[in-house]
Amino acid sequence: MGKKRKHSETEVAVPPKKDTIAAERPKRTLLGWKDKNEEVNKESDSIVFRNKEKVLVTCSRRINYRYRHLMLNVVSLLPHCKKDNKVESKASKGTTLNELVELKGGNSCLFFECRKHKDLYLWMAKCPNGPSVKFLVNAVHTMEELKLTGNHLKGSRPILTFSDNFDKDAHWKLLKEMIIQIFGIPKDHRKSKPYHDHVFVFSIVDDHIWFRNYQIAVPHIEADKVARGGLENMTLVEVGPRFCLNPIKIFGGSFGGPTLYENPFYISPNQIRALEKRKKAGKYAKKVKAKTRRKMHELSNPLEPDEFAEMWKE
């Protein structure tokens, strides 16, 4: 009988297996498939800043219907904003609003605060570190009230224009930067349209910021079509809303903190109403004084007795 071969001799040498890992699936976006290697190369070439601005828009309780419509008009103009429920306007509203902004994933806030069903204040704040500005809102005209002929696409990005006065003083420069960050719609935002067809105009007159919204009207008839760069045939048609902002104070923190600027020409609406009441009270006091003067004059200068007064009594 033949000898049995050893088990080790019968085994065939098998080459070691390589670690075969499936290639990572590329990332899918709205614009197509993105390869990870391409992303790494792009990031290494140049770091691009991406604007992720999100604005929380809310109001206080017991707000007037007119001011509520103004807030809804502002919400319709800003596709990158988020609207929230009403907040009680107490001393602790700052912490409440900061928590709401953090929960919504935002970094700015527009808070419409109504007092006495008459006065509207607008808080414009960068959360949670500040700064923040408090405005008194005057000359309010909503879109529904104006009924203007202008009309632009909802969600399109605006062109922000400012008057030359914003570059004079430091507090106007700060307000300009805050307005740019809050009212400027981020590029490639998912709710915005990727073109400009209206203009936000901010101008300073008598230390007040006046806001206007205009549509850029371009003729679409073949004969009157505007060539690229030709601005002569373009016109501006007002859309609305309109309002005027009177800055009261600029704070270093969010809804409070150290006062960076205080408007020396600001007069509160309560003081104006008190002066008007005093004027009306002054009119009444003048009438009372005139009556007493007339009585004193009649007593000091009595009439002479009339000789014909008792003629017809008989």
SETI-275695 format. One record per residue (C-alpha): residue number from 0; residue in one letter; x, y, z; chain. Coordinates in nm, 4 decimals. Each point is the difference from the previous one (the first is absolute). Last residue first. Layout:
// SETI-275695
> num / residu / px / py / pz / chaine
> NUM / a / X / Y / Z / A;
...
// end
This chain:
// SETI-275695
> num / residu / px / py / pz / chaine
> 313 / e / -9.8414 / 15.1560 / 3.5028 / A;
> 312 / k / 0.3039 / -0.2119 / -0.0833 / A;
> 311 / w / 0.0390 / 0.1742 / -0.3369 / A;
> 310 / m / 0.2146 / 0.2927 / 0.1221 / A;
> 309 / e / 0.2080 / -0.1947 / 0.2520 / A;
> 308 / a / 0.3211 / -0.0292 / -0.2122 / A;
> 307 / f / -0.0295 / 0.3445 / -0.1617 / A;
> 306 / e / 0.2464 / 0.1727 / 0.2345 / A;
> 305 / d / 0.2622 / -0.2770 / -0.0463 / A;
> 304 / p / 0.2266 / -0.0488 / 0.2991 / A;
> 303 / e / 0.3722 / 0.0232 / -0.0916 / A;
> 302 / l / 0.1701 / -0.3367 / -0.0716 / A;
> 301 / p / 0.2506 / -0.1438 / 0.2480 / A;
> 300 / n / 0.3735 / 0.0144 / -0.0790 / A;
> 299 / s / 0.1901 / -0.1869 / 0.2774 / A;
> 298 / l / -0.2607 / -0.2775 / 0.0244 / A;
> 297 / e / -0.0244 / -0.0460 / -0.3795 / A;
> 296 / h / 0.3818 / -0.0050 / -0.0327 / A;
> 295 / m / 0.0308 / -0.2607 / 0.2774 / A;
> 294 / k / -0.2606 / -0.2174 / -0.1745 / A;
> 293 / r / 0.1795 / 0.0282 / -0.3336 / A;
> 292 / r / 0.3340 / -0.0866 / 0.1580 / A;
> 291 / t / -0.1535 / -0.3073 / 0.1643 / A;
> 290 / k / -0.1370 / -0.1167 / -0.3386 / A;
> 289 / a / 0.3330 / 0.0637 / -0.1791 / A;
> 288 / k / 0.1887 / -0.1967 / 0.2660 / A;
> 287 / v / -0.2322 / -0.2996 / -0.0472 / A;
> 286 / k / 0.0444 / 0.0114 / -0.3805 / A;
> 285 / k / 0.3805 / 0.0240 / 0.0326 / A;
> 284 / a / 0.0030 / -0.3043 / 0.2304 / A;
> 283 / y / -0.1943 / -0.1971 / -0.2599 / A;
> 282 / k / 0.2516 / 0.0870 / -0.2732 / A;
> 281 / g / 0.2923 / -0.0888 / 0.2288 / A;
> 280 / a / -0.1471 / -0.3476 / 0.0597 / A;
> 279 / k / 0.0043 / -0.0581 / -0.3767 / A;
> 278 / k / 0.3645 / 0.1084 / -0.0153 / A;
> 277 / r / 0.0828 / -0.2183 / 0.2993 / A;
> 276 / k / -0.1632 / -0.2990 / -0.1714 / A;
> 275 / e / 0.2137 / 0.0580 / -0.3108 / A;
> 274 / l / 0.3144 / 0.0206 / 0.2143 / A;
> 273 / a / -0.0895 / -0.3323 / 0.1698 / A;
> 272 / r / -0.0555 / -0.1675 / -0.3417 / A;
> 271 / i / 0.3460 / 0.1135 / -0.1156 / A;
> 270 / q / 0.1600 / -0.1218 / 0.3246 / A;
> 269 / n / -0.1643 / -0.3415 / -0.0370 / A;
> 268 / p / 0.1165 / -0.0218 / -0.3653 / A;
> 267 / s / 0.3631 / 0.0141 / 0.1204 / A;
> 266 / i / 0.2230 / 0.2841 / -0.1170 / A;
> 265 / y / 0.3295 / -0.0949 / -0.1664 / A;
> 264 / f / 0.2383 / 0.2817 / -0.0908 / A;
> 263 / p / 0.2925 / -0.1205 / 0.2178 / A;
> 262 / n / -0.0048 / -0.3506 / -0.1568 / A;
> 261 / e / 0.1957 / -0.2334 / 0.2266 / A;
> 260 / y / 0.3041 / -0.1986 / -0.1148 / A;
> 259 / l / 0.2081 / -0.2889 / 0.1375 / A;
> 258 / t / -0.2215 / -0.0740 / 0.2997 / A;
> 257 / p / 0.1364 / -0.2971 / 0.1953 / A;
> 256 / g / -0.2162 / -0.3139 / 0.0012 / A;
> 255 / g / -0.3493 / -0.0581 / -0.1310 / A;
> 254 / f / -0.2005 / -0.1860 / -0.2633 / A;
> 253 / s / 0.3158 / -0.1818 / -0.1224 / A;
> 252 / g / 0.3038 / 0.1784 / 0.1341 / A;
> 251 / g / 0.1813 / 0.3278 / -0.0785 / A;
> 250 / f / -0.3184 / 0.2048 / -0.0174 / A;
> 249 / i / -0.0955 / 0.2648 / -0.2570 / A;
> 248 / k / -0.2739 / 0.2383 / 0.1143 / A;
> 247 / i / -0.2951 / 0.1971 / -0.1421 / A;
> 246 / p / 0.0287 / -0.0259 / -0.3788 / A;
> 245 / n / -0.3056 / 0.1434 / -0.1842 / A;
> 244 / l / -0.1041 / -0.2425 / -0.2736 / A;
> 243 / c / -0.2478 / 0.1062 / -0.2709 / A;
> 242 / f / -0.2357 / -0.2342 / -0.1811 / A;
> 241 / r / -0.1242 / -0.0815 / -0.3479 / A;
> 240 / p / -0.1147 / -0.3374 / -0.1328 / A;
> 239 / g / 0.0063 / 0.0120 / -0.2961 / A;
> 238 / v / 0.0157 / -0.0700 / -0.3743 / A;
> 237 / e / 0.1361 / 0.3172 / -0.1570 / A;
> 236 / v / 0.0767 / -0.0112 / -0.3725 / A;
> 235 / l / 0.3587 / 0.0643 / -0.1130 / A;
> 234 / t / 0.0802 / 0.0405 / -0.3693 / A;
> 233 / m / 0.2481 / -0.1561 / -0.2420 / A;
> 232 / n / 0.0246 / 0.1603 / -0.3457 / A;
> 231 / e / 0.3269 / 0.1828 / 0.0665 / A;
> 230 / l / 0.1695 / -0.2893 / 0.1817 / A;
> 229 / g / 0.1655 / -0.1679 / -0.2991 / A;
> 228 / g / 0.2581 / -0.2432 / 0.1381 / A;
> 227 / r / -0.1199 / -0.2911 / -0.2109 / A;
> 226 / a / -0.2448 / 0.1390 / -0.2558 / A;
> 225 / v / -0.3503 / 0.0958 / 0.1081 / A;
> 224 / k / -0.2829 / -0.1202 / -0.2198 / A;
> 223 / d / -0.2116 / 0.2863 / -0.1405 / A;
> 222 / a / -0.0693 / -0.1392 / -0.3489 / A;
> 221 / e / -0.0365 / -0.3593 / 0.1203 / A;
> 220 / i / -0.2387 / 0.0972 / 0.2798 / A;
> 219 / h / 0.1216 / -0.1146 / 0.3441 / A;
> 218 / p / 0.0460 / 0.3422 / 0.1609 / A;
> 217 / v / 0.1915 / -0.0173 / 0.3332 / A;
> 216 / a / -0.1621 / 0.1057 / 0.3281 / A;
> 215 / i / 0.2267 / -0.0258 / 0.3065 / A;
> 214 / q / -0.2521 / -0.0164 / 0.2870 / A;
> 213 / y / 0.0456 / 0.2447 / 0.2863 / A;
> 212 / n / -0.0070 / -0.0399 / 0.3805 / A;
> 211 / r / 0.0355 / 0.3081 / 0.2215 / A;
> 210 / f / 0.1374 / 0.0457 / 0.3534 / A;
> 209 / w / 0.0684 / 0.3357 / 0.1666 / A;
> 208 / i / 0.2667 / 0.0131 / 0.2732 / A;
> 207 / h / -0.0456 / 0.3076 / 0.2224 / A;
> 206 / d / 0.2682 / 0.2562 / 0.0963 / A;
> 205 / d / -0.1858 / 0.2748 / -0.1941 / A;
> 204 / v / 0.0175 / -0.2071 / -0.3233 / A;
> 203 / i / 0.2152 / -0.3159 / -0.0194 / A;
> 202 / s / -0.0687 / -0.2321 / -0.2946 / A;
> 201 / f / -0.0459 / -0.3775 / -0.0221 / A;
> 200 / v / -0.1225 / -0.1247 / -0.3398 / A;
> 199 / f / -0.0721 / -0.3710 / -0.0538 / A;
> 198 / v / 0.0040 / -0.0768 / -0.3739 / A;
> 197 / h / -0.1887 / -0.2569 / -0.2085 / A;
> 196 / d / 0.0585 / -0.2515 / -0.2808 / A;
> 195 / h / 0.3206 / -0.1746 / 0.1026 / A;
> 194 / y / 0.0765 / -0.3597 / -0.0954 / A;
> 193 / p / 0.0555 / -0.3459 / 0.1536 / A;
> 192 / k / -0.3471 / -0.0445 / 0.1537 / A;
> 191 / s / -0.0054 / -0.0591 / 0.3749 / A;
> 190 / k / -0.1411 / -0.2870 / 0.2065 / A;
> 189 / r / 0.3060 / -0.2279 / -0.0221 / A;
> 188 / h / 0.2482 / 0.2809 / 0.0569 / A;
> 187 / d / 0.2542 / 0.0042 / -0.2823 / A;
> 186 / k / 0.1253 / 0.3501 / 0.0993 / A;
> 185 / p / -0.1111 / 0.1250 / 0.3405 / A;
> 184 / i / -0.2794 / 0.2629 / 0.0125 / A;
> 183 / g / 0.1261 / 0.3395 / 0.1198 / A;
> 182 / f / -0.2560 / 0.1457 / 0.2427 / A;
> 181 / i / 0.1713 / -0.1209 / 0.3189 / A;
> 180 / q / 0.3701 / 0.0244 / -0.0903 / A;
> 179 / i / -0.0312 / 0.3191 / -0.2067 / A;
> 178 / i / -0.2215 / 0.1635 / 0.2659 / A;
> 177 / m / 0.2565 / -0.0819 / 0.2710 / A;
> 176 / e / 0.2841 / 0.1461 / -0.2077 / A;
> 175 / k / -0.1956 / 0.3187 / -0.0691 / A;
> 174 / l / -0.0882 / 0.0402 / 0.3680 / A;
> 173 / l / 0.3689 / -0.0256 / 0.0948 / A;
> 172 / k / 0.0953 / 0.2566 / -0.2650 / A;
> 171 / w / -0.2747 / 0.2331 / 0.1271 / A;
> 170 / h / 0.1394 / -0.0325 / 0.3546 / A;
> 169 / a / 0.3528 / 0.0864 / -0.1190 / A;
> 168 / d / -0.0981 / 0.3220 / -0.1767 / A;
> 167 / k / 0.0191 / 0.1184 / -0.3612 / A;
> 166 / d / -0.0194 / -0.3172 / -0.2115 / A;
> 165 / f / -0.3769 / -0.0514 / 0.0370 / A;
> 164 / n / -0.0655 / 0.3536 / -0.1260 / A;
> 163 / d / 0.0882 / -0.1032 / -0.3574 / A;
> 162 / s / -0.3376 / -0.1685 / -0.0473 / A;
> 161 / f / -0.0308 / -0.3772 / 0.0016 / A;
> 160 / t / -0.1014 / -0.2540 / -0.2660 / A;
> 159 / l / -0.0658 / -0.3713 / 0.0553 / A;
> 158 / i / -0.0721 / -0.2015 / -0.3171 / A;
> 157 / p / -0.2662 / -0.2581 / 0.0794 / A;
> 156 / r / 0.0038 / -0.3809 / -0.0488 / A;
> 155 / s / -0.3136 / -0.1647 / -0.1374 / A;
> 154 / g / -0.2234 / -0.1833 / 0.2482 / A;
> 153 / k / -0.3338 / 0.1270 / -0.1313 / A;
> 152 / l / 0.0290 / 0.1362 / -0.3512 / A;
> 151 / h / -0.0540 / 0.3728 / -0.0362 / A;
> 150 / n / -0.3072 / 0.2218 / -0.0280 / A;
> 149 / g / -0.0371 / 0.3780 / -0.0187 / A;
> 148 / t / -0.3454 / 0.1470 / -0.0634 / A;
> 147 / l / -0.0537 / 0.1289 / 0.3546 / A;
> 146 / k / -0.2949 / -0.1009 / 0.2185 / A;
> 145 / l / 0.1244 / 0.2125 / 0.2945 / A;
> 144 / e / -0.2091 / -0.1570 / 0.2773 / A;
> 143 / e / 0.0554 / -0.3641 / -0.0915 / A;
> 142 / m / 0.3747 / 0.0569 / -0.0395 / A;
> 141 / t / 0.0267 / 0.1600 / 0.3453 / A;
> 140 / h / 0.0570 / 0.3683 / 0.0820 / A;
> 139 / v / 0.1695 / 0.0883 / 0.3317 / A;
> 138 / a / 0.1106 / 0.3627 / 0.0461 / A;
> 137 / n / 0.1885 / -0.0677 / 0.3260 / A;
> 136 / v / 0.1932 / -0.2876 / 0.1571 / A;
> 135 / l / 0.2024 / 0.0769 / 0.3134 / A;
> 134 / f / 0.3272 / -0.1880 / -0.0187 / A;
> 133 / k / 0.2026 / -0.2081 / 0.2490 / A;
> 132 / v / 0.3360 / -0.1317 / -0.1157 / A;
> 131 / s / 0.1935 / -0.3129 / 0.0985 / A;
> 130 / p / 0.3667 / -0.1003 / 0.0026 / A;
> 129 / g / 0.0069 / -0.2808 / 0.0916 / A;
> 128 / n / 0.1411 / -0.3213 / 0.1482 / A;
> 127 / p / -0.2924 / -0.2435 / -0.0364 / A;
> 126 / c / -0.1347 / 0.0999 / -0.2444 / A;
> 125 / k / 0.0334 / 0.3002 / -0.2295 / A;
> 124 / a / -0.2870 / 0.2374 / 0.0740 / A;
> 123 / m / -0.2500 / 0.2313 / -0.1704 / A;
> 122 / w / -0.2742 / 0.0999 / 0.2446 / A;
> 121 / l / -0.2873 / 0.1929 / -0.1582 / A;
> 120 / y / -0.2306 / 0.2146 / 0.2121 / A;
> 119 / l / -0.3641 / 0.0693 / -0.0871 / A;
> 118 / d / -0.2091 / 0.2513 / 0.1961 / A;
> 117 / k / -0.3806 / -0.0050 / 0.0011 / A;
> 116 / h / -0.1498 / -0.3151 / 0.1564 / A;
> 115 / k / 0.1460 / 0.1222 / 0.3332 / A;
> 114 / r / 0.3440 / -0.1391 / -0.0989 / A;
> 113 / c / 0.0729 / -0.2241 / -0.3013 / A;
> 112 / e / 0.3325 / -0.1837 / -0.0346 / A;
> 111 / f / 0.1044 / -0.1295 / -0.3424 / A;
> 110 / f / 0.3062 / -0.2246 / 0.0491 / A;
> 109 / l / 0.2409 / -0.0587 / -0.2896 / A;
> 108 / c / 0.2643 / -0.2588 / 0.0947 / A;
> 107 / s / 0.3366 / -0.1201 / -0.1250 / A;
> 106 / n / 0.2128 / -0.3176 / 0.0349 / A;
> 105 / g / -0.2436 / -0.2776 / -0.0789 / A;
> 104 / g / -0.0147 / -0.3712 / 0.0809 / A;
> 103 / k / -0.3664 / 0.0109 / 0.1011 / A;
> 102 / l / 0.0812 / -0.1169 / 0.3536 / A;
> 101 / e / 0.2790 / 0.2599 / 0.0318 / A;
> 100 / v / -0.2287 / 0.2793 / -0.1203 / A;
> 99 / l / -0.2680 / -0.1105 / 0.2473 / A;
> 98 / e / 0.2519 / -0.0053 / 0.2870 / A;
> 97 / n / 0.1174 / 0.3522 / -0.0869 / A;
> 96 / l / -0.3625 / 0.1151 / -0.0173 / A;
> 95 / t / -0.0767 / -0.1313 / 0.3475 / A;
> 94 / t / 0.3193 / 0.1488 / 0.1469 / A;
> 93 / g / -0.0841 / 0.3421 / -0.1437 / A;
> 92 / k / -0.3701 / -0.0140 / 0.0941 / A;
> 91 / s / 0.0866 / -0.0085 / 0.3719 / A;
> 90 / a / -0.1095 / 0.3619 / 0.0678 / A;
> 89 / k / -0.3374 / -0.0781 / -0.1494 / A;
> 88 / s / -0.1378 / 0.0172 / -0.3540 / A;
> 87 / e / -0.1754 / -0.3404 / -0.0099 / A;
> 86 / v / 0.1005 / -0.1841 / -0.3172 / A;
> 85 / k / -0.2262 / -0.0775 / -0.2952 / A;
> 84 / n / 0.0598 / -0.3197 / -0.1933 / A;
> 83 / d / 0.2804 / -0.0401 / -0.2534 / A;
> 82 / k / 0.0823 / 0.1015 / -0.3555 / A;
> 81 / k / 0.3196 / -0.1217 / -0.1642 / A;
> 80 / c / 0.2032 / 0.2168 / -0.2373 / A;
> 79 / h / 0.2056 / -0.0978 / -0.3065 / A;
> 78 / p / -0.2847 / 0.0808 / -0.2413 / A;
> 77 / l / -0.0009 / 0.3663 / 0.1082 / A;
> 76 / l / -0.2585 / 0.2136 / -0.1866 / A;
> 75 / s / -0.2996 / -0.2107 / 0.1111 / A;
> 74 / v / 0.1128 / 0.0277 / 0.3642 / A;
> 73 / v / 0.0242 / 0.3813 / -0.0325 / A;
> 72 / n / -0.3582 / 0.0116 / -0.1314 / A;
> 71 / l / -0.1124 / -0.2230 / 0.2892 / A;
> 70 / m / 0.1577 / 0.2446 / 0.2487 / A;
> 69 / l / -0.1810 / 0.2928 / -0.1666 / A;
> 68 / h / -0.3284 / -0.1930 / 0.0225 / A;
> 67 / r / 0.0591 / -0.0463 / 0.3743 / A;
> 66 / y / 0.0644 / 0.3743 / 0.0315 / A;
> 65 / r / -0.3388 / 0.0750 / -0.1542 / A;
> 64 / y / -0.1789 / -0.2603 / 0.2131 / A;
> 63 / n / 0.1385 / 0.1516 / 0.3224 / A;
> 62 / i / 0.2116 / -0.2230 / 0.2222 / A;
> 61 / r / -0.1482 / -0.1363 / 0.3229 / A;
> 60 / r / 0.2884 / -0.2483 / 0.0394 / A;
> 59 / s / 0.3467 / 0.0840 / -0.1269 / A;
> 58 / c / 0.1375 / -0.0761 / -0.3443 / A;
> 57 / t / 0.2167 / -0.2532 / -0.1823 / A;
> 56 / v / 0.2543 / -0.0238 / -0.2811 / A;
> 55 / l / 0.2986 / -0.2367 / 0.0418 / A;
> 54 / v / 0.2729 / 0.0585 / -0.2597 / A;
> 53 / k / 0.2312 / -0.2608 / -0.1488 / A;
> 52 / e / 0.3386 / 0.0952 / -0.1526 / A;
> 51 / k / 0.2022 / -0.2904 / -0.1339 / A;
> 50 / n / 0.2269 / 0.2015 / -0.2324 / A;
> 49 / r / 0.2676 / -0.2240 / -0.1430 / A;
> 48 / f / 0.3593 / 0.1230 / -0.0018 / A;
> 47 / v / 0.2179 / -0.1870 / -0.2521 / A;
> 46 / i / 0.3266 / -0.1607 / 0.1123 / A;
> 45 / s / 0.2196 / -0.0167 / -0.3088 / A;
> 44 / d / 0.2198 / -0.2720 / -0.1520 / A;
> 43 / s / -0.0127 / -0.2452 / 0.2917 / A;
> 42 / e / -0.3764 / 0.0129 / 0.0125 / A;
> 41 / k / -0.0256 / -0.0564 / -0.3745 / A;
> 40 / n / 0.2373 / -0.2967 / 0.0110 / A;
> 39 / v / -0.1903 / -0.1568 / 0.2910 / A;
> 38 / e / -0.3309 / 0.0485 / -0.1829 / A;
> 37 / e / 0.1386 / -0.1567 / -0.3173 / A;
> 36 / n / 0.1208 / -0.3004 / 0.1970 / A;
> 35 / k / -0.3444 / -0.0400 / 0.1591 / A;
> 34 / d / -0.1755 / -0.0175 / -0.3359 / A;
> 33 / k / -0.3221 / 0.1984 / -0.0271 / A;
> 32 / w / -0.3015 / -0.1335 / -0.1881 / A;
> 31 / g / -0.2497 / 0.2469 / -0.1481 / A;
> 30 / l / -0.1071 / 0.3640 / 0.0539 / A;
> 29 / l / -0.2578 / -0.0784 / 0.2694 / A;
> 28 / t / 0.2566 / -0.2073 / 0.1837 / A;
> 27 / r / 0.1044 / -0.3669 / 0.0189 / A;
> 26 / k / 0.3233 / -0.0886 / 0.1753 / A;
> 25 / p / 0.2126 / -0.2629 / -0.1691 / A;
> 24 / r / -0.0203 / -0.3614 / 0.1217 / A;
> 23 / e / 0.3156 / -0.1171 / 0.1682 / A;
> 22 / a / 0.1857 / -0.2666 / -0.1971 / A;
> 21 / a / -0.0565 / -0.3512 / 0.1231 / A;
> 20 / i / 0.2763 / -0.1414 / 0.2159 / A;
> 19 / t / 0.2157 / -0.2894 / -0.1223 / A;
> 18 / d / 0.2640 / -0.0805 / 0.2566 / A;
> 17 / k / 0.2334 / -0.2210 / -0.1974 / A;
> 16 / k / -0.0156 / -0.3714 / 0.0377 / A;
> 15 / p / 0.3240 / -0.1892 / 0.0636 / A;
> 14 / p / 0.1053 / -0.2316 / -0.2828 / A;
> 13 / v / -0.0991 / -0.3663 / 0.0556 / A;
> 12 / a / 0.2840 / -0.2551 / 0.0191 / A;
> 11 / v / -0.1424 / -0.3381 / -0.0901 / A;
> 10 / e / -0.0454 / -0.2524 / 0.2784 / A;
> 9 / t / 0.0930 / -0.3589 / -0.0873 / A;
> 8 / e / 0.3480 / 0.0229 / 0.1558 / A;
> 7 / s / -0.1346 / 0.1283 / 0.3354 / A;
> 6 / h / -0.2356 / -0.2964 / 0.0288 / A;
> 5 / k / 0.2930 / -0.2472 / -0.0087 / A;
> 4 / r / -0.0115 / -0.2595 / -0.2661 / A;
> 3 / k / -0.1058 / -0.3457 / 0.0942 / A;
> 2 / k / 0.2604 / -0.2676 / -0.0682 / A;
> 1 / g / -0.0745 / -0.2549 / -0.2664 / A;
> 0 / m / -0.1147 / -0.3453 / 0.0853 / A;
// end
